[in-house]
C-alpha cells in the first residue's frame, strides 16, 4: 500500500526511540493492518506512534534511531496457555507410545501426569526455577514476549504454592511479562484416588485462600473432563475463585463434550481452551459472554487426535480464536510459536492472518491483557519483534527456522543482548 502523510496522526513529542524503514503488521482488530515504508516510535515503555516514513521529522536530535532495513515489525507473541514449570522427563513415555503402549497403560504403571507430579513435588524451588528459566530464555529467542504459566503439577498446597512462587520469580528475572494461573483442579492426586469431591473441597477451602494470600496468581483454571472433574465440581471451584477476585478459565471439551464451556462462559471465563468436542450451544454461550477460544494444535498433534475444533462456528459467531503452545512435558513439549502457527493452519484450517492474530491480539485477550498487549497501537506496551521475512505469512509457512532479528519488550531490547 502507498503511505500518505496523515495530518490527524502527527509525530508526537517526548519520543525516546524510533524504528525506521520498516514494514509493519499492527494486528489491530485482529487484522494484518499492513503499513509499508513505515516507522514506529516508542516513548518509555509504550508505543507512541506508528505511521509512514513521510510523516517523520526531518531530523532527530535526542532520539535513538534504529534502521530496520525493510524488515517486518509485528507484535510480540503472547503465549496464553503454558505449563512451563515442571521437573522430570516424559521422553521415555513418548517412545512407549510410539511402540504401541496406550496412555492408560502408561498411567497405570506410574507414568503420565503422575510421574510429572512426583518429580515436581520432589524438586526444590530453585531447581524448578533453573529449569523454567532455560525454557523462558528459549521462548524469548522465538519472539514470545508474554507467557502465561499454570501450576497444576503439584496437586498439594505446598507444591502448588512452590510452582506459583517460581512463576513469580520468572516474572521478575526474565524480560517477558509472566501471568500466573492456579490450576489446582488439574487432576486427582494419588492420595485422593476415588475421592474427587474431597480433593475439590481441599482446593476450595485450603488451597484457594492461600493462593490468594500469596498474591502471584491472577486467574484460576480447571480441567473439566471425564478423566478429571465434572461440571458441578468446576462450578464450586469457580464460585470460590470469583469470590476471591480471580479471573477464571477452563480446559474444556478436549476429549468429550462435557458441557464445561457453557458453564465457564456463563461464569465470565476469560477463555476456554482445547475445544475439539465443543457443541454449537457451547460456542453460542462463548459468543454471548465474550469468552475467547484458545486453540492448542500442539497437543492435538502430539496426541494424534482427529476431532478438530469447530473453527467455522467460531468464525460464524465472531468468537476470537487465540493460539498457544500448551507447552507441557506430556502432550505438547513445544517451545516455539511458529510451528504452532503452522499446525493451526494445516491441522485446524486457520488462515495465516487468523493464526497470527491468535498468537498476538487474541492471545492477549485470553489473558485479559488486550488493552496493553497484542497489537502495535499507540498507548500499548512496546512489545514487538523485528523479523527478516518477506511477508508475515512466512511465520506460519516456514518451519525449522526462526528468522528473528530483534525482540523489544517495554521499549528495551531483550534479544539479542548487546
LOMARPA-867098 format. One line per field, with one value per residue: residue number from 1; x, y, z of N, C-alpha, C in turn. Coordinates in pm, whole numbers. Atoms other than C-alpha are relative to their C-alpha. Last residue first. Example, Ala and Ser with C-alpha at 12.3 -4.5 7.8 and 13.67 -1.06 7.14 Angstrom:
! residues 2
seq = 2,1
n_xx = -82,89
n_yy = -119,-119
n_zz = -6,0
ca_xx = 1367,1230
ca_yy = -106,-450
ca_zz = 714,780
c_xx = -77,90
c_yy = 109,120
c_zz = 73,0
//
This chain:
! residues 418
seq = 418,417,416,415,414,413,412,411,410,409,408,407,406,405,404,403,402,401,400,399,398,397,396,395,394,393,392,391,390,389,388,387,386,385,384,383,382,381,380,379,378,377,376,375,374,373,372,371,370,369,368,367,366,365,364,363,362,361,360,359,358,357,356,355,354,353,352,351,350,349,348,347,346,345,344,343,342,341,340,339,338,337,336,335,334,333,332,331,330,329,328,327,326,325,324,323,322,321,320,319,318,317,316,315,314,313,312,311,310,309,308,307,306,305,304,303,302,301,300,299,298,297,296,295,294,293,292,291,290,289,288,287,286,285,284,283,282,281,280,279,278,277,276,275,274,273,272,271,270,269,268,267,266,265,264,263,262,261,260,259,258,257,256,255,254,253,252,251,250,249,248,247,246,245,244,243,242,241,240,239,238,237,236,235,234,233,232,231,230,229,228,227,226,225,224,223,222,221,220,219,218,217,216,215,214,213,212,211,210,209,208,207,206,205,204,203,202,201,200,199,198,197,196,195,194,193,192,191,190,189,188,187,186,185,184,183,182,181,180,179,178,177,176,175,174,173,172,171,170,169,168,167,166,165,164,163,162,161,160,159,158,157,156,155,154,153,152,151,150,149,148,147,146,145,144,143,142,141,140,139,138,137,136,135,134,133,132,131,130,129,128,127,126,125,124,123,122,121,120,119,118,117,116,115,114,113,112,111,110,109,108,107,106,105,104,103,102,101,100,99,98,97,96,95,94,93,92,91,90,89,88,87,86,85,84,83,82,81,80,79,78,77,76,75,74,73,72,71,70,69,68,67,66,65,64,63,62,61,60,59,58,57,56,55,54,53,52,51,50,49,48,47,46,45,44,43,42,41,40,39,38,37,36,35,34,33,32,31,30,29,28,27,26,25,24,23,22,21,20,19,18,17,16,15,14,13,12,11,10,9,8,7,6,5,4,3,2,1
n_xx = -127,-56,-119,-78,-16,-41,-140,-91,21,105,11,119,-4,-113,22,-73,62,-82,-140,-22,-135,-39,83,-8,-117,41,37,140,56,86,-58,-19,-43,-108,7,-44,-91,-139,-25,48,-45,85,-88,6,56,-86,-141,-14,12,-105,52,-61,21,138,4,-69,98,110,-31,-122,17,85,-83,-97,68,39,-121,-82,-7,57,129,84,12,44,133,99,7,74,140,57,16,134,-6,-59,-28,-132,-41,77,68,-89,7,-127,33,-83,-105,-83,-140,-74,-145,-70,-96,44,139,6,-62,98,104,-50,96,92,-53,114,61,145,54,91,-74,-101,73,54,-112,-28,-129,-28,-144,-32,-95,-108,-130,-70,88,25,-125,-20,90,-61,-111,58,43,128,95,134,19,129,4,-116,13,-19,-80,-137,-88,-65,103,40,-107,-7,118,-17,-73,83,37,83,142,16,-116,39,134,-30,28,-15,8,59,-75,-48,-131,19,54,-104,-95,73,9,-133,-37,80,-60,-124,38,49,129,105,-41,-119,33,-5,133,12,39,35,17,111,110,97,-68,2,-134,-89,36,-47,-144,-33,35,-95,-138,-9,84,-32,-134,18,57,-110,-84,70,-12,62,137,56,144,46,11,-126,21,16,-55,95,5,68,8,134,7,124,54,106,140,52,-3,-135,-97,51,-26,-142,-23,56,-94,-114,39,3,-139,-57,65,-58,-140,-17,14,122,-27,-81,76,-46,94,-54,83,16,91,-27,109,89,104,-64,-36,120,21,-104,36,111,-54,-72,96,54,-107,-28,108,-16,-110,44,-8,-100,-131,8,15,-128,-100,34,-39,-146,-45,-8,96,-44,-60,-135,16,46,-111,-98,57,-19,103,53,134,-7,-35,121,94,-47,19,141,12,-48,95,11,9,-125,9,-78,-144,-26,-115,30,102,27,58,96,-56,7,129,25,136,51,116,-43,43,40,-37,59,-75,75,-26,-115,20,-118,-116,-77,-103,50,16,-129,-85,44,-30,47,49,0,119,33,-10,-22,18,-65,66,-85,57,-83,-129,-50,-134,-26,-141,-37,-18,131,112,94,40,132,67,136,52,-16,30,-43,81,-57,-135,-33,-43,-116,15,-105,-131,-88,70,-7,131,-6,18,19,-73,83
n_yy = -53,-93,50,100,116,118,37,-100,-126,16,-117,3,-76,-93,-110,-112,-114,-121,33,83,55,85,120,49,88,139,60,-28,-71,84,-1,127,-32,80,35,139,12,30,138,21,-97,-117,-116,-72,74,93,-42,-145,-58,-99,-125,-28,120,-5,-100,59,86,-73,-138,2,87,-72,-106,62,45,-120,-53,-75,-144,-76,-57,97,127,-16,-60,104,88,-73,5,128,11,-30,-104,-122,-91,-53,-106,-1,121,114,90,61,102,120,7,117,-9,125,-11,31,-107,-69,-41,-109,-117,-55,-67,-131,-52,-100,-136,-89,-12,-14,56,108,101,69,76,117,86,103,56,121,21,140,30,91,-57,-54,-85,-124,-74,-58,-115,-112,-50,-67,-132,-3,-104,60,88,-20,128,45,145,91,-66,46,-110,-53,-63,-124,-98,-41,-82,-130,-93,-115,5,-119,28,142,54,63,54,106,143,55,145,33,57,-101,-48,-68,-131,-80,-43,-91,-133,-62,-32,-114,-122,-22,-52,-137,-21,-49,-100,50,124,115,60,94,136,89,139,74,-93,40,16,-120,-4,-69,-142,-53,-16,-113,-130,-52,-12,-48,-115,-112,-46,-72,-131,-82,-39,-105,-127,-100,41,90,-21,12,140,59,51,146,51,100,108,114,115,57,131,2,130,-13,12,-119,13,27,-101,-130,-14,-30,-137,-90,1,-83,-140,-26,-1,-131,-99,7,-42,-142,-18,65,21,121,119,103,66,122,46,143,15,-108,3,-115,34,7,-136,-63,47,-57,-139,2,41,-113,-87,69,15,-132,-31,91,-51,-117,-124,-100,31,-8,-142,-68,55,-48,-141,-5,43,-117,-106,-105,-111,38,107,-60,-78,97,59,-97,-103,4,55,146,35,-20,109,121,-27,29,146,48,100,15,134,76,142,40,-12,68,89,128,-13,143,17,108,120,9,53,-8,-9,119,57,52,140,23,134,45,115,125,83,-47,40,35,9,-125,-21,-86,-137,-68,4,-74,86,-35,-137,-44,15,141,79,-94,48,-80,22,-21,-55,-120,5,-131,-16,-143,-31,-1,136,58,-68,98,-44,64,27,36,134,84,-55,110,18,83,43,133,88,-44,-57,60,-65,88,32,-115,-17,-63,-144,-79,-126,-118
n_zz = 45,-97,-74,74,-87,77,-14,51,-71,-102,-86,-85,-125,-9,-93,62,-66,-4,-23,-118,-17,113,-2,-137,-13,18,-128,-27,115,84,134,71,136,54,141,11,115,-33,-43,-135,-100,-4,4,127,112,74,-6,-5,134,21,-50,-130,-82,-51,-107,-113,-67,-61,-42,-81,-116,-95,-58,-91,-121,-74,-64,94,-16,109,-40,-70,74,138,-4,-32,116,103,-43,43,145,51,102,-55,111,-35,93,125,43,26,-116,-40,-99,10,-100,27,-38,-11,21,-124,-26,-121,17,97,-62,-96,79,43,100,-56,-1,-9,132,-1,124,-40,-76,81,103,-69,-40,100,-41,76,11,29,108,-39,38,-117,-81,74,7,-133,-11,73,-80,-117,45,70,-37,-1,115,69,71,74,-9,113,103,25,40,-120,-83,66,-17,-140,-26,64,-85,-33,-142,-21,10,29,71,126,24,96,-10,136,19,128,111,94,-43,-128,30,66,-103,-89,61,2,-138,-45,57,-73,-131,3,64,-88,-100,-69,-71,90,-2,111,-41,110,-41,58,25,102,129,83,59,-93,-1,128,-14,-87,59,98,-47,-138,-32,89,-37,-127,35,51,-114,-74,72,-89,-32,99,0,-137,-43,-47,-136,-3,125,47,-98,61,-92,-16,-65,-76,-39,-99,38,67,146,49,-41,42,144,17,-46,102,113,-42,21,144,48,-36,85,134,1,-29,-144,-49,-142,-13,35,-93,-91,-60,-111,-26,-114,-94,-98,16,97,132,40,53,137,84,27,95,129,56,68,117,98,58,93,113,82,75,-77,39,-60,-146,-33,21,-93,-135,-6,-6,-133,-86,24,90,-74,-43,-99,-125,-54,-52,-122,-109,-12,-136,-9,8,137,80,-28,69,143,27,3,130,46,145,57,-8,-37,-119,21,-127,-18,-66,-104,-19,-133,-20,-61,-146,-45,-144,-52,-67,69,130,9,139,48,125,52,16,-120,-78,-138,-79,89,7,-102,-107,48,-5,119,117,114,134,9,139,83,16,-122,-109,-137,-104,-129,-117,-122,-14,69,40,58,-15,23,142,48,29,-64,-54,-135,-9,-126,38,-31,120,132,86,119,106,-34,51,-110,-76,-133,-80,5,-76,-126,-89,-62,-131,18,-120,4,0
ca_xx = 2449,2158,1990,1721,1560,1593,1406,1084,852,991,1187,1298,1544,1642,1423,1421,1323,1395,1277,944,844,474,319,587,621,263,401,569,923,1084,1367,1157,1168,967,743,648,621,325,10,-56,-23,-109,104,-107,-101,-58,-193,-573,-582,-444,-735,-531,-741,-748,-367,-384,-645,-410,-91,-79,-440,-395,-105,-321,-611,-385,-224,-569,-691,-772,-726,-449,-264,-318,-305,-15,188,108,219,543,595,517,821,892,665,653,279,111,334,603,398,398,33,185,-91,-341,-626,-953,-1188,-1555,-1729,-2022,-1972,-1595,-1611,-1857,-1620,-1337,-1527,-1223,-1078,-1156,-868,-626,-270,-184,121,-66,-376,-150,46,-275,-387,-674,-787,-1146,-1202,-1513,-1724,-2034,-2280,-2012,-1895,-2254,-2306,-1997,-2141,-2468,-2275,-2104,-1734,-1558,-1218,-1246,-876,-912,-1199,-1114,-1168,-1443,-1747,-1941,-2178,-1873,-1738,-2069,-2111,-1753,-1791,-2061,-1865,-1845,-1555,-1176,-1077,-1416,-1276,-961,-1115,-1063,-1139,-1040,-967,-1131,-1171,-1546,-1457,-1231,-1492,-1758,-1506,-1415,-1780,-1873,-1585,-1715,-2062,-1926,-1723,-1354,-1064,-1081,-1442,-1339,-1346,-986,-951,-808,-786,-653,-433,-173,105,-51,44,-276,-486,-301,-358,-731,-753,-560,-743,-1120,-1167,-881,-927,-1302,-1216,-993,-1275,-1509,-1255,-1227,-1152,-779,-721,-364,-299,-374,-693,-607,-587,-804,-505,-455,-359,-267,38,95,453,576,896,1238,1305,1402,1095,828,1037,1035,655,628,864,644,347,520,605,250,124,384,297,-79,-98,-166,191,183,-111,54,-10,222,101,383,423,715,741,966,1130,1454,1243,1090,1442,1516,1183,1265,1603,1441,1194,1469,1654,1334,1233,1571,1549,1206,1341,1222,1039,690,780,915,608,367,545,524,156,88,169,364,301,241,-133,-56,147,-127,-388,-166,-155,164,202,577,532,351,649,893,689,679,1059,1062,843,1112,1133,1057,784,715,610,250,156,-154,-161,164,152,382,548,366,496,776,890,1233,1284,1629,1510,1711,1713,1711,1768,1607,1797,1835,1620,1598,1343,1053,870,545,696,815,452,293,303,318,388,427,491,773,940,814,850,810,735,818,670,764,473,191,-6,-303,-276,-621,-715,-858,-502,-257,-7,172,457,715,1025,1241,1258,1240,1215,1329,1281,977,867,676,443,457,124,-166,-452,-222,-173,122,31,160,104,0
ca_yy = -636,-866,-1019,-1011,-801,-465,-222,-38,-248,-561,-539,-856,-829,-1008,-1318,-1556,-1857,-2159,-2520,-2437,-2157,-2110,-1967,-1706,-1667,-1531,-1207,-1144,-1146,-1236,-1096,-1032,-744,-832,-618,-531,-152,-174,-16,357,394,70,-226,-521,-798,-625,-328,-322,-681,-802,-1006,-1322,-1461,-1106,-1111,-1434,-1268,-980,-1181,-1558,-1572,-1271,-1458,-1768,-1568,-1387,-1715,-1859,-2119,-2467,-2663,-2904,-2705,-2350,-2418,-2656,-2382,-2137,-2400,-2441,-2062,-2041,-2221,-2440,-2738,-3030,-3064,-3374,-3481,-3232,-2914,-2613,-2551,-2364,-2106,-1987,-1749,-1753,-1459,-1565,-1393,-1636,-1752,-1756,-1962,-2197,-2246,-2320,-2604,-2763,-3067,-3430,-3647,-3654,-3777,-3698,-3499,-3315,-3221,-3118,-2889,-2760,-2578,-2345,-2090,-1975,-1636,-1577,-1271,-1379,-1434,-1564,-1821,-1926,-1970,-2190,-2415,-2449,-2525,-2810,-2818,-3151,-3010,-2724,-2702,-2395,-2188,-1827,-1521,-1702,-1494,-1754,-1814,-1879,-2134,-2321,-2326,-2449,-2726,-2904,-3229,-3279,-3524,-3539,-3172,-3021,-2793,-2668,-2367,-2001,-1789,-1441,-1429,-1188,-1416,-1458,-1539,-1824,-1958,-1966,-2109,-2404,-2486,-2464,-2692,-2961,-2922,-2953,-3269,-3313,-3512,-3819,-3740,-3384,-3034,-2936,-2626,-2273,-1991,-1645,-1373,-1596,-1421,-1276,-1546,-1462,-1557,-1886,-1950,-1884,-2109,-2401,-2477,-2446,-2465,-2692,-2918,-2941,-3033,-3308,-3445,-3442,-3636,-3914,-4225,-4150,-3862,-3964,-4032,-3674,-3604,-3391,-3024,-2874,-2696,-2496,-2157,-1916,-1687,-1402,-1352,-1047,-1133,-993,-1266,-1225,-1054,-1251,-1565,-1518,-1500,-1813,-1990,-1884,-2026,-2363,-2357,-2259,-2562,-2783,-2679,-2696,-3030,-3102,-3009,-3037,-2797,-2453,-2254,-2009,-1743,-1600,-1258,-1169,-1478,-1396,-1737,-1628,-1526,-1873,-2012,-1795,-1890,-2259,-2206,-2011,-2295,-2544,-2303,-2204,-2565,-2637,-2328,-2437,-2778,-3076,-3364,-3228,-3167,-3519,-3685,-3456,-3526,-3902,-3881,-3676,-3978,-4264,-4476,-4808,-4741,-4411,-4587,-4844,-4568,-4379,-4689,-4877,-4907,-4869,-4500,-4466,-4624,-4386,-4089,-4240,-4244,-3877,-3786,-3600,-3469,-3130,-2879,-2510,-2418,-2540,-2299,-2124,-1757,-1745,-1381,-1334,-995,-757,-749,-549,-657,-586,-300,-215,-177,143,203,565,680,1023,1319,1519,1372,1538,1576,1494,1174,1185,1056,743,645,578,414,635,640,270,225,157,499,667,448,541,305,380,280,214,-31,-47,-368,-383,-761,-793,-895,-554,-418,-680,-393,-560,-316,-279,-99,192,346,235,545,578,814,1013,1307,1481,1305,1261,1376,1132,1354,1512,1172,1160,928,572,362,0
ca_zz = 2350,2427,2129,2249,2523,2350,2573,2490,2701,2542,2215,2037,1747,1426,1416,1121,1333,1116,1114,957,720,637,952,1018,639,639,780,442,304,636,850,1160,1409,1720,1935,2291,2328,2564,2426,2423,2048,1866,1764,1872,2133,2466,2667,2639,2518,2851,2991,2944,2658,2517,2490,2292,2075,1995,1937,1880,1762,1536,1376,1327,1184,936,830,767,1011,884,1206,1104,836,965,1337,1280,1106,1384,1636,1441,1475,1846,1983,2284,2208,2453,2390,2539,2826,2926,2883,2649,2555,2257,2214,1952,2028,1835,1889,1860,1567,1580,1220,1259,1577,1408,1115,1359,1526,1696,1517,1601,1477,1768,1724,2087,1979,1704,1903,2192,1961,1797,2112,2022,2280,2224,2390,2603,2520,2715,2430,2194,2449,2517,2143,2130,2399,2209,1889,2070,2162,2105,1999,2248,2359,2586,2722,2783,3000,3187,3283,3482,3191,2974,3221,3240,2863,2821,3075,2880,2893,2517,2501,2480,2471,2555,2822,2993,3167,3254,3560,3679,4049,4296,4596,4534,4174,4284,4527,4257,4012,4234,4307,3940,3846,4083,3935,3582,3638,3712,3564,3339,3241,3156,3302,3375,3591,3573,3827,3744,3894,4054,4248,4565,4816,5007,4706,4670,5041,5009,4701,4851,5175,5138,4762,4656,4959,4889,4530,4670,4884,4586,4378,4633,4426,4440,4681,4773,4406,4305,4106,3805,3705,3978,4135,3818,3965,3684,3665,3420,3306,3114,2934,3023,3278,3646,3792,3608,3649,4027,4029,3816,4057,4350,4160,4138,4509,4603,4410,4578,4932,4883,4708,4342,4247,3868,3837,3821,3508,3335,3090,2884,2719,2488,2270,1973,1943,2111,2411,2426,2464,2765,2921,2886,3049,3330,3388,3462,3692,3871,3923,4076,4296,4420,4517,4315,4485,4420,4057,4008,4162,3979,3649,3708,3796,3480,3270,3422,3730,3554,3538,3363,3095,3043,3012,2766,2549,2466,2090,2041,1962,2294,2470,2300,2416,2764,2765,2671,2971,3160,3516,3667,3583,3535,3178,3185,2907,2769,2663,2467,2355,2055,2028,1798,1442,1278,932,786,539,670,1030,1083,1458,1574,1931,1976,2116,1795,1521,1181,902,1131,1036,838,514,695,737,1074,1414,1721,2094,2168,2536,2780,2762,2447,2141,1775,1485,1122,788,428,402,657,700,936,947,1103,1456,1545,1534,1409,1353,1063,997,723,835,726,1075,1437,1655,2011,2305,2190,2404,2123,1885,1506,1371,1320,1205,944,785,548,258,258,-50,0
c_xx = 117,138,51,27,83,30,31,148,111,-4,-116,6,-133,11,125,-16,73,-80,92,148,6,136,49,-90,10,118,-40,-34,-142,-51,-77,61,38,29,127,-11,65,83,148,20,-67,50,-85,87,-16,-67,94,144,11,-11,97,-56,59,-30,-140,1,63,-97,-121,39,119,-19,-79,86,99,-69,-34,124,74,-5,-63,-139,-95,-28,-56,-142,-105,-18,-88,-145,-46,-14,-141,17,47,54,134,37,-59,-68,79,-18,126,-51,75,116,71,146,69,151,67,93,-49,-143,-5,56,-106,-105,35,-90,-100,51,-119,-52,-153,-65,-86,67,97,-77,-48,119,39,143,24,150,18,86,119,141,77,-82,-21,130,11,-89,66,109,-60,-31,-127,-109,-143,-23,-122,-11,99,-45,11,68,143,106,59,-103,-38,103,1,-118,13,70,-96,-55,-76,-145,-22,120,-13,-133,62,-8,14,-4,-82,85,60,132,-26,-50,107,92,-75,-9,135,39,-76,70,122,-29,-48,-126,-118,47,120,-29,-4,-134,-14,-42,-50,0,-123,-109,-98,69,14,142,95,-31,62,149,27,-35,88,142,32,-74,42,134,-23,-50,116,82,-67,12,-74,-138,-69,-149,-56,-21,131,-22,-23,40,-94,-1,-87,8,-145,-22,-130,-59,-93,-150,-57,10,136,97,-46,36,145,22,-50,105,111,-36,5,143,54,-64,57,144,39,-1,-112,44,81,-71,74,-100,58,-94,-30,-92,31,-119,-102,-99,62,28,-124,-17,102,-40,-109,58,69,-92,-52,107,23,-107,24,110,-45,-6,104,139,-10,-8,132,104,-31,49,151,49,19,-105,52,72,135,-12,-37,119,97,-52,31,-99,-58,-136,5,26,-127,-96,43,-34,-144,-15,42,-103,-16,-23,140,-24,84,152,-2,128,-35,-93,-37,-44,-108,71,-5,-141,2,-140,-46,-109,27,-32,-53,54,-72,91,-70,31,123,-43,126,124,60,102,-45,-13,130,99,-52,41,-66,-62,23,-113,-27,0,27,-38,78,-84,108,-42,74,138,27,135,30,148,30,11,-132,-113,-83,-49,-130,-68,-133,-44,15,-47,64,-92,70,145,20,36,131,2,101,141,84,-71,7,-139,6,-10,-30,88
c_yy = -33,44,106,56,-109,-114,-124,-33,102,125,-23,121,-13,67,87,131,125,107,119,-32,-87,-68,-105,-122,-58,-97,-146,-58,48,85,-99,23,-131,46,-72,-40,-137,-17,-19,-141,-22,97,126,125,73,-42,-89,45,151,72,116,128,15,-119,7,94,-78,-90,60,139,-2,-82,87,106,-58,-37,124,49,62,150,88,53,-98,-135,17,57,-110,-86,77,-17,-139,-27,24,108,133,91,59,112,7,-122,-126,-81,-71,-115,-132,1,-129,31,-134,12,-18,112,83,54,120,123,63,76,142,60,95,143,96,16,-2,-69,-118,-113,-85,-89,-125,-89,-114,-46,-136,-14,-151,-36,-84,51,71,97,135,81,66,124,120,60,78,142,-7,102,-53,-88,-1,-146,-57,-139,-86,84,-39,105,61,74,134,110,51,92,139,102,112,-6,130,-41,-143,-50,-65,-72,-81,-151,-35,-151,5,-51,102,61,80,141,92,53,99,143,70,43,123,127,25,56,144,33,37,97,-57,-125,-112,-70,-84,-134,-80,-143,-70,106,-36,-9,117,11,79,149,54,25,118,141,73,27,57,126,121,55,83,139,87,50,115,139,98,-50,-91,27,-13,-139,-63,-40,-151,-49,-112,-118,-108,-121,-43,-141,23,-138,32,-6,126,-1,-19,112,137,19,42,147,94,6,95,146,30,13,140,99,6,45,144,-20,-79,-21,-128,-130,-85,-55,-131,-21,-149,0,98,2,112,-35,1,142,65,-44,65,142,-2,-34,120,93,-65,-9,134,27,-88,54,117,122,108,-17,20,146,75,-48,59,144,11,-36,115,107,112,114,-43,-106,61,72,-100,-56,94,115,-10,-66,-151,-34,15,-116,-121,25,-41,-151,-58,-107,2,-138,-56,-147,-48,-5,-62,-84,-130,-14,-147,-5,-106,-126,5,-51,15,28,-133,-80,-63,-149,-17,-138,-54,-109,-135,-94,43,-42,-42,-18,140,25,96,147,75,-6,72,-109,30,140,47,-24,-146,-78,113,-50,74,-20,24,80,132,-19,145,41,147,34,-11,-140,-58,65,-104,27,-76,-51,-21,-144,-106,35,-109,3,-72,-33,-145,-107,55,66,-71,58,-89,-25,112,32,63,147,80,124
c_zz = 91,-46,96,-139,-66,97,-84,9,-33,86,96,92,72,137,9,78,-46,73,2,11,126,21,-100,21,141,10,-11,136,26,-116,-88,-138,-68,-142,-43,-146,1,-127,32,52,136,106,-14,11,-131,-131,-79,-1,0,-135,-19,63,139,90,60,119,115,75,71,49,93,127,96,68,101,132,84,73,-117,19,-108,30,66,-67,-140,0,22,-125,-98,41,-47,-149,-53,-106,57,-110,41,-96,-138,-59,-32,127,47,86,-11,98,-35,35,24,-24,137,40,118,-11,-93,69,90,-79,-46,-108,65,15,-2,-143,1,-120,43,78,-82,-96,69,35,-94,29,-65,-17,-14,-121,42,-31,111,84,-69,4,137,10,-65,88,118,-45,-86,36,-9,-122,-93,-41,-101,34,-124,-108,-28,-34,127,83,-62,18,143,28,-59,87,39,142,22,-16,-47,-80,-136,-25,-114,13,-148,-13,-129,-114,-97,50,127,-26,-60,109,88,-52,7,142,47,-49,87,140,20,-80,88,108,76,81,-104,14,-125,59,-119,55,-56,-12,-111,-133,-97,-54,90,-9,-130,14,93,-48,-102,46,138,44,-85,48,125,-40,-47,118,76,-62,87,43,-101,15,140,57,47,146,-13,-139,-41,98,-63,92,23,51,76,26,117,-28,-66,-152,-68,35,-50,-147,-15,39,-110,-111,43,-29,-150,-48,30,-96,-141,-13,30,151,64,145,-3,-41,102,101,51,117,15,122,111,94,-17,-110,-140,-47,-61,-145,-93,-37,-107,-137,-64,-79,-128,-108,-69,-105,-122,-91,-86,91,-28,63,150,43,-11,100,138,7,12,140,97,-16,-87,72,55,110,135,61,62,131,116,18,139,19,-21,-146,-83,20,-82,-147,-29,-12,-135,-32,-151,-60,15,29,118,17,139,4,69,121,14,147,20,50,152,27,152,55,59,-71,-136,-16,-141,-37,-123,-56,-7,116,79,139,75,-87,-10,109,109,-40,20,-113,-124,-98,-133,-5,-144,-99,-28,130,97,138,107,125,106,123,23,-63,-38,-56,25,-16,-148,-58,-51,79,72,142,-24,126,-72,26,-109,-141,-86,-120,-116,33,-46,104,56,138,89,0,89,132,103,53,138,-34,125,0
//
